[in-house]
Amino acid sequence: ASRGTTPTPRDPDPEPQGTTSPTARPDAPPPATSEAPSCTAVYDLVNEWTDGFQAIVTVTTDRPLNGWRVAWSYRDGQRVGQMWDAAFAQNGPRVTATAADYNKTVAAGGKVTFGFLGSWRGANSPPHDLTLDGRACTLKTG
């Protein structure tokens, strides 16, 4: 005796759209290997007090920018609390500052400058691993 009919599965598309292939698409751009700007950055600790500090970051770029992202890491658990001339996000020790609408375009040889207030406990050593758009910058502390 039949217990009812089994629904017929939908006809699977033998070649669904968006299939991947092990070969690269001919219209895909090659990975960017030298597109990110090279740069020099100065991290200037302007003022420091018992549990806080003020710093200014100035990045000089070798290439023109239309939008930028500067990121760095702290060793001592410092936290950014307020930033001007950039928006920021912090994930653990890593801080990322992004361009404001009014300072996102920078000419080759130009500078990006922003400042912030932060907090610290125990130690307030300078940041490390500072990058501009994912590329390492030469970092100087002032």
Beta strands, then each sheet from edge to edge (+ up, - down):
strand 1: 39-49
strand 2: 52-61
strand 3: 65-66
strand 4: 69-73
strand 5: 79-84
strand 6: 86-91
strand 7: 94-99
strand 8: 105-106
strand 9: 111-119
strand 10: 128-132
strand 11: 135-136
strand 12: 138-141
sheet 1: 5+ 9- 2+ 1- 12-
sheet 2: 3+ 8-
sheet 3: 6+ 7- 4+ 10- 11+
end
